[in-house]
Amino acid sequence: MADEALARAGLHFDELNKIRVLEPEVAQQTKELKEECKEFVEKIGDFQKIVGTFIEMVDVVAKEVEQEKMKAIGARNLLKSIAKQRESQQQQLHALITEKRMQMERLRIQQDALLKEEASQNEFIEQLILQK
């Protein structure tokens, strides 16, 4: 009866016969909840450590990817530059070939003219020799 009167007043005895404000079952559930919360907080802490490590790894990989990207861009630009240089060099060589062909044609015409002149002079010399 004393237990019932105390229970109505909101006071209870635990297994060690200590007076408690909460019922023993509620106190036990509260204790279990506290332990579960502690485990949850520890798991969250572990999760944060794992996520932190993962983020660091992703940052490292991102930096490496960025470096490789820059190398690829540099190589592509170098390749374009080399291609442009080759085009320019090819154009210069075509211009030089055209110039040399024109020079060769001028020299051929000059040679033809000189050969005609030589033939003319040889004919003149022969006529002079025959006249004597």
Distance bins in CASP14 RR format, pairs under 12 A and 6 or more apart:
PFRMAT RR
TARGET T0000
AUTHOR 0000-0000-0000
RMODE 2
METHOD distances of the structure
MODEL  1
1 7 0 0 0 0 0 1 0 0 0 0 0
1 8 0 0 0 0 0 1 0 0 0 0 0
2 8 0 0 0 0 0 1 0 0 0 0 0
2 9 0 0 0 0 0 1 0 0 0 0 0
2 11 0 0 0 0 0 1 0 0 0 0 0
2 12 0 0 0 0 0 1 0 0 0 0 0
2 13 0 0 0 0 1 0 0 0 0 0 0
2 19 0 0 0 0 0 1 0 0 0 0 0
3 9 0 0 0 0 0 1 0 0 0 0 0
3 10 0 0 0 0 0 1 0 0 0 0 0
3 11 0 0 0 0 1 0 0 0 0 0 0
3 12 0 0 0 0 1 0 0 0 0 0 0
3 13 1 0 0 1 0 0 0 0 0 0 0
3 17 0 0 0 0 0 1 0 0 0 0 0
3 19 0 0 0 0 0 1 0 0 0 0 0
3 23 0 0 0 0 0 1 0 0 0 0 0
3 24 0 0 0 0 0 1 0 0 0 0 0
4 10 0 0 0 0 0 1 0 0 0 0 0
4 11 0 0 0 0 0 1 0 0 0 0 0
4 12 0 0 0 0 0 1 0 0 0 0 0
4 13 0 0 0 0 0 1 0 0 0 0 0
5 11 0 0 0 0 1 0 0 0 0 0 0
5 12 0 0 0 0 0 1 0 0 0 0 0
6 12 1 0 0 1 0 0 0 0 0 0 0
6 13 1 0 0 1 0 0 0 0 0 0 0
6 19 1 0 0 1 0 0 0 0 0 0 0
6 20 0 0 0 0 0 1 0 0 0 0 0
6 21 0 0 0 0 0 1 0 0 0 0 0
6 23 0 0 0 0 0 1 0 0 0 0 0
7 13 0 0 0 0 1 0 0 0 0 0 0
7 19 0 0 0 0 0 1 0 0 0 0 0
7 20 0 0 0 0 0 1 0 0 0 0 0
7 21 0 0 0 0 0 1 0 0 0 0 0
7 22 0 0 0 0 0 1 0 0 0 0 0
7 23 1 0 0 1 0 0 0 0 0 0 0
7 24 0 0 0 0 0 1 0 0 0 0 0
9 19 0 0 0 0 0 1 0 0 0 0 0
9 21 0 0 0 0 1 0 0 0 0 0 0
10 19 0 0 0 0 1 0 0 0 0 0 0
10 20 0 0 0 0 1 0 0 0 0 0 0
10 21 1 0 0 1 0 0 0 0 0 0 0
10 22 0 0 0 0 1 0 0 0 0 0 0
10 23 0 0 0 0 1 0 0 0 0 0 0
10 26 0 0 0 0 0 1 0 0 0 0 0
11 18 0 0 0 0 0 1 0 0 0 0 0
11 19 1 0 1 0 0 0 0 0 0 0 0
11 20 1 0 0 1 0 0 0 0 0 0 0
11 21 1 0 0 1 0 0 0 0 0 0 0
11 22 0 0 0 0 1 0 0 0 0 0 0
11 23 0 0 0 0 1 0 0 0 0 0 0
11 24 0 0 0 0 0 1 0 0 0 0 0
12 18 0 0 0 0 1 0 0 0 0 0 0
12 19 1 0 0 1 0 0 0 0 0 0 0
12 20 1 0 1 0 0 0 0 0 0 0 0
12 21 1 0 0 1 0 0 0 0 0 0 0
12 22 1 0 0 1 0 0 0 0 0 0 0
12 23 1 0 1 0 0 0 0 0 0 0 0
12 24 1 0 0 1 0 0 0 0 0 0 0
12 25 0 0 0 0 1 0 0 0 0 0 0
12 26 0 0 0 0 1 0 0 0 0 0 0
12 27 0 0 0 0 1 0 0 0 0 0 0
12 28 0 0 0 0 0 1 0 0 0 0 0
13 19 1 0 0 1 0 0 0 0 0 0 0
13 20 1 0 0 1 0 0 0 0 0 0 0
13 21 0 0 0 0 0 1 0 0 0 0 0
13 22 0 0 0 0 0 1 0 0 0 0 0
13 23 0 0 0 0 0 1 0 0 0 0 0
13 24 1 0 0 1 0 0 0 0 0 0 0
13 27 0 0 0 0 0 1 0 0 0 0 0
14 20 1 0 1 0 0 0 0 0 0 0 0
14 21 0 0 0 0 0 1 0 0 0 0 0
14 22 0 0 0 0 1 0 0 0 0 0 0
14 23 0 0 0 0 1 0 0 0 0 0 0
14 24 1 0 1 0 0 0 0 0 0 0 0
14 25 0 0 0 0 0 1 0 0 0 0 0
14 26 0 0 0 0 0 1 0 0 0 0 0
14 27 1 0 0 1 0 0 0 0 0 0 0
14 28 0 0 0 0 1 0 0 0 0 0 0
14 31 0 0 0 0 0 1 0 0 0 0 0
15 24 1 0 0 1 0 0 0 0 0 0 0
15 25 0 0 0 0 0 1 0 0 0 0 0
15 27 0 0 0 0 1 0 0 0 0 0 0
15 28 0 0 0 0 1 0 0 0 0 0 0
16 24 0 0 0 0 0 1 0 0 0 0 0
16 27 0 0 0 0 0 1 0 0 0 0 0
17 24 0 0 0 0 0 1 0 0 0 0 0
18 24 0 0 0 0 0 1 0 0 0 0 0
18 27 0 0 0 0 0 1 0 0 0 0 0
19 27 0 0 0 0 0 1 0 0 0 0 0
20 26 0 0 0 0 1 0 0 0 0 0 0
20 27 1 0 1 0 0 0 0 0 0 0 0
20 28 0 0 0 0 0 1 0 0 0 0 0
20 30 0 0 0 0 0 1 0 0 0 0 0
20 31 0 0 0 0 0 1 0 0 0 0 0
21 27 0 0 0 0 1 0 0 0 0 0 0
21 30 0 0 0 0 0 1 0 0 0 0 0
22 28 0 0 0 0 1 0 0 0 0 0 0
22 29 0 0 0 0 1 0 0 0 0 0 0
22 30 1 0 0 1 0 0 0 0 0 0 0
22 31 0 0 0 0 0 1 0 0 0 0 0
23 29 0 0 0 0 1 0 0 0 0 0 0
23 30 0 0 0 0 0 1 0 0 0 0 0
24 30 0 0 0 0 0 1 0 0 0 0 0
24 31 0 0 0 0 0 1 0 0 0 0 0
25 31 0 0 0 0 0 1 0 0 0 0 0
25 32 0 0 0 0 0 1 0 0 0 0 0
26 32 0 0 0 0 0 1 0 0 0 0 0
26 33 0 0 0 0 0 1 0 0 0 0 0
27 33 0 0 0 0 0 1 0 0 0 0 0
27 34 0 0 0 0 0 1 0 0 0 0 0
28 34 0 0 0 0 0 1 0 0 0 0 0
28 35 0 0 0 0 0 1 0 0 0 0 0
29 35 0 0 0 0 0 1 0 0 0 0 0
29 36 0 0 0 0 0 1 0 0 0 0 0
30 36 0 0 0 0 0 1 0 0 0 0 0
30 37 0 0 0 0 0 1 0 0 0 0 0
31 37 0 0 0 0 0 1 0 0 0 0 0
31 38 0 0 0 0 0 1 0 0 0 0 0
32 38 0 0 0 0 0 1 0 0 0 0 0
32 39 0 0 0 0 0 1 0 0 0 0 0
33 39 0 0 0 0 0 1 0 0 0 0 0
33 40 0 0 0 0 0 1 0 0 0 0 0
34 40 0 0 0 0 0 1 0 0 0 0 0
34 41 0 0 0 0 0 1 0 0 0 0 0
35 41 0 0 0 0 0 1 0 0 0 0 0
35 42 0 0 0 0 0 1 0 0 0 0 0
36 42 0 0 0 0 0 1 0 0 0 0 0
36 43 0 0 0 0 0 1 0 0 0 0 0
37 43 0 0 0 0 0 1 0 0 0 0 0
37 44 0 0 0 0 0 1 0 0 0 0 0
38 44 0 0 0 0 0 1 0 0 0 0 0
38 45 0 0 0 0 0 1 0 0 0 0 0
39 45 0 0 0 0 0 1 0 0 0 0 0
39 46 0 0 0 0 0 1 0 0 0 0 0
40 46 0 0 0 0 0 1 0 0 0 0 0
40 47 0 0 0 0 0 1 0 0 0 0 0
41 47 0 0 0 0 0 1 0 0 0 0 0
41 48 0 0 0 0 0 1 0 0 0 0 0
42 48 0 0 0 0 0 1 0 0 0 0 0
42 49 0 0 0 0 0 1 0 0 0 0 0
43 49 0 0 0 0 0 1 0 0 0 0 0
43 50 0 0 0 0 0 1 0 0 0 0 0
44 50 0 0 0 0 0 1 0 0 0 0 0
44 51 0 0 0 0 0 1 0 0 0 0 0
45 51 0 0 0 0 1 0 0 0 0 0 0
45 52 0 0 0 0 0 1 0 0 0 0 0
46 52 0 0 0 0 0 1 0 0 0 0 0
46 53 0 0 0 0 0 1 0 0 0 0 0
47 53 0 0 0 0 0 1 0 0 0 0 0
47 54 0 0 0 0 0 1 0 0 0 0 0
48 54 0 0 0 0 0 1 0 0 0 0 0
48 55 0 0 0 0 0 1 0 0 0 0 0
49 55 0 0 0 0 0 1 0 0 0 0 0
49 56 0 0 0 0 0 1 0 0 0 0 0
50 56 0 0 0 0 0 1 0 0 0 0 0
50 57 0 0 0 0 0 1 0 0 0 0 0
51 57 0 0 0 0 0 1 0 0 0 0 0
51 58 0 0 0 0 0 1 0 0 0 0 0
52 58 0 0 0 0 1 0 0 0 0 0 0
52 59 0 0 0 0 1 0 0 0 0 0 0
53 59 0 0 0 0 0 1 0 0 0 0 0
53 60 0 0 0 0 0 1 0 0 0 0 0
54 60 0 0 0 0 0 1 0 0 0 0 0
54 61 0 0 0 0 0 1 0 0 0 0 0
55 61 0 0 0 0 0 1 0 0 0 0 0
55 62 0 0 0 0 0 1 0 0 0 0 0
56 62 0 0 0 0 0 1 0 0 0 0 0
56 63 0 0 0 0 0 1 0 0 0 0 0
57 63 0 0 0 0 0 1 0 0 0 0 0
57 64 0 0 0 0 0 1 0 0 0 0 0
58 64 0 0 0 0 0 1 0 0 0 0 0
58 65 0 0 0 0 0 1 0 0 0 0 0
59 65 0 0 0 0 0 1 0 0 0 0 0
59 66 0 0 0 0 0 1 0 0 0 0 0
60 66 0 0 0 0 0 1 0 0 0 0 0
60 67 0 0 0 0 0 1 0 0 0 0 0
61 67 0 0 0 0 0 1 0 0 0 0 0
61 68 0 0 0 0 0 1 0 0 0 0 0
62 68 0 0 0 0 0 1 0 0 0 0 0
62 69 0 0 0 0 0 1 0 0 0 0 0
63 69 0 0 0 0 0 1 0 0 0 0 0
63 70 0 0 0 0 0 1 0 0 0 0 0
64 70 0 0 0 0 0 1 0 0 0 0 0
64 71 0 0 0 0 0 1 0 0 0 0 0
65 71 0 0 0 0 0 1 0 0 0 0 0
65 72 0 0 0 0 0 1 0 0 0 0 0
66 72 0 0 0 0 0 1 0 0 0 0 0
66 73 0 0 0 0 0 1 0 0 0 0 0
67 73 0 0 0 0 0 1 0 0 0 0 0
67 74 0 0 0 0 0 1 0 0 0 0 0
68 74 0 0 0 0 0 1 0 0 0 0 0
68 75 0 0 0 0 0 1 0 0 0 0 0
69 75 0 0 0 0 0 1 0 0 0 0 0
69 76 0 0 0 0 0 1 0 0 0 0 0
70 76 0 0 0 0 0 1 0 0 0 0 0
70 77 0 0 0 0 0 1 0 0 0 0 0
71 77 0 0 0 0 0 1 0 0 0 0 0
71 78 0 0 0 0 0 1 0 0 0 0 0
72 78 0 0 0 0 0 1 0 0 0 0 0
72 79 0 0 0 0 0 1 0 0 0 0 0
73 79 0 0 0 0 0 1 0 0 0 0 0
73 80 0 0 0 0 0 1 0 0 0 0 0
74 80 0 0 0 0 1 0 0 0 0 0 0
74 81 0 0 0 0 1 0 0 0 0 0 0
74 82 0 0 0 0 0 1 0 0 0 0 0
75 81 0 0 0 0 0 1 0 0 0 0 0
75 82 0 0 0 0 0 1 0 0 0 0 0
76 82 0 0 0 0 0 1 0 0 0 0 0
76 83 0 0 0 0 0 1 0 0 0 0 0
77 83 0 0 0 0 0 1 0 0 0 0 0
77 84 0 0 0 0 0 1 0 0 0 0 0
78 84 0 0 0 0 0 1 0 0 0 0 0
78 85 0 0 0 0 0 1 0 0 0 0 0
79 85 0 0 0 0 0 1 0 0 0 0 0
79 86 0 0 0 0 0 1 0 0 0 0 0
80 86 0 0 0 0 0 1 0 0 0 0 0
80 87 0 0 0 0 0 1 0 0 0 0 0
81 87 0 0 0 0 0 1 0 0 0 0 0
81 88 0 0 0 0 0 1 0 0 0 0 0
82 88 0 0 0 0 0 1 0 0 0 0 0
82 89 0 0 0 0 0 1 0 0 0 0 0
83 89 0 0 0 0 0 1 0 0 0 0 0
83 90 0 0 0 0 0 1 0 0 0 0 0
84 90 0 0 0 0 0 1 0 0 0 0 0
84 91 0 0 0 0 0 1 0 0 0 0 0
85 91 0 0 0 0 0 1 0 0 0 0 0
85 92 0 0 0 0 0 1 0 0 0 0 0
86 92 0 0 0 0 0 1 0 0 0 0 0
86 93 0 0 0 0 0 1 0 0 0 0 0
87 93 0 0 0 0 0 1 0 0 0 0 0
87 94 0 0 0 0 0 1 0 0 0 0 0
88 94 0 0 0 0 0 1 0 0 0 0 0
88 95 0 0 0 0 0 1 0 0 0 0 0
89 95 0 0 0 0 0 1 0 0 0 0 0
89 96 0 0 0 0 0 1 0 0 0 0 0
90 96 0 0 0 0 0 1 0 0 0 0 0
90 97 0 0 0 0 0 1 0 0 0 0 0
91 97 0 0 0 0 0 1 0 0 0 0 0
91 98 0 0 0 0 0 1 0 0 0 0 0
92 98 0 0 0 0 0 1 0 0 0 0 0
92 99 0 0 0 0 0 1 0 0 0 0 0
93 99 0 0 0 0 0 1 0 0 0 0 0
93 100 0 0 0 0 0 1 0 0 0 0 0
94 100 0 0 0 0 0 1 0 0 0 0 0
94 101 0 0 0 0 0 1 0 0 0 0 0
95 101 0 0 0 0 0 1 0 0 0 0 0
95 102 0 0 0 0 0 1 0 0 0 0 0
96 102 0 0 0 0 0 1 0 0 0 0 0
96 103 0 0 0 0 0 1 0 0 0 0 0
97 103 0 0 0 0 0 1 0 0 0 0 0
97 104 0 0 0 0 0 1 0 0 0 0 0
98 104 0 0 0 0 0 1 0 0 0 0 0
98 105 0 0 0 0 0 1 0 0 0 0 0
99 105 0 0 0 0 0 1 0 0 0 0 0
99 106 0 0 0 0 0 1 0 0 0 0 0
100 106 0 0 0 0 0 1 0 0 0 0 0
100 107 0 0 0 0 0 1 0 0 0 0 0
101 107 0 0 0 0 0 1 0 0 0 0 0
101 108 0 0 0 0 0 1 0 0 0 0 0
102 108 0 0 0 0 0 1 0 0 0 0 0
102 109 0 0 0 0 0 1 0 0 0 0 0
103 109 0 0 0 0 0 1 0 0 0 0 0
103 110 0 0 0 0 0 1 0 0 0 0 0
104 110 0 0 0 0 0 1 0 0 0 0 0
104 111 0 0 0 0 0 1 0 0 0 0 0
105 111 0 0 0 0 0 1 0 0 0 0 0
105 112 0 0 0 0 0 1 0 0 0 0 0
106 112 0 0 0 0 0 1 0 0 0 0 0
106 113 0 0 0 0 0 1 0 0 0 0 0
107 113 0 0 0 0 0 1 0 0 0 0 0
107 114 0 0 0 0 0 1 0 0 0 0 0
108 114 0 0 0 0 0 1 0 0 0 0 0
108 115 0 0 0 0 0 1 0 0 0 0 0
109 115 0 0 0 0 0 1 0 0 0 0 0
109 116 0 0 0 0 0 1 0 0 0 0 0
110 116 0 0 0 0 0 1 0 0 0 0 0
110 117 0 0 0 0 0 1 0 0 0 0 0
111 117 0 0 0 0 0 1 0 0 0 0 0
111 118 0 0 0 0 0 1 0 0 0 0 0
112 118 0 0 0 0 0 1 0 0 0 0 0
112 119 0 0 0 0 0 1 0 0 0 0 0
113 119 0 0 0 0 0 1 0 0 0 0 0
113 120 0 0 0 0 0 1 0 0 0 0 0
114 120 0 0 0 0 0 1 0 0 0 0 0
114 121 0 0 0 0 0 1 0 0 0 0 0
115 121 0 0 0 0 0 1 0 0 0 0 0
115 122 0 0 0 0 0 1 0 0 0 0 0
116 122 0 0 0 0 0 1 0 0 0 0 0
116 123 0 0 0 0 0 1 0 0 0 0 0
117 123 0 0 0 0 0 1 0 0 0 0 0
117 124 0 0 0 0 0 1 0 0 0 0 0
118 124 0 0 0 0 0 1 0 0 0 0 0
118 125 0 0 0 0 0 1 0 0 0 0 0
119 125 0 0 0 0 0 1 0 0 0 0 0
119 126 0 0 0 0 0 1 0 0 0 0 0
120 126 0 0 0 0 0 1 0 0 0 0 0
120 127 0 0 0 0 0 1 0 0 0 0 0
121 127 0 0 0 0 0 1 0 0 0 0 0
121 128 0 0 0 0 0 1 0 0 0 0 0
122 128 0 0 0 0 0 1 0 0 0 0 0
122 129 0 0 0 0 0 1 0 0 0 0 0
123 129 0 0 0 0 0 1 0 0 0 0 0
123 130 0 0 0 0 0 1 0 0 0 0 0
124 130 0 0 0 0 0 1 0 0 0 0 0
124 131 0 0 0 0 0 1 0 0 0 0 0
125 131 0 0 0 0 0 1 0 0 0 0 0
125 132 0 0 0 0 0 1 0 0 0 0 0
126 132 0 0 0 0 0 1 0 0 0 0 0
END
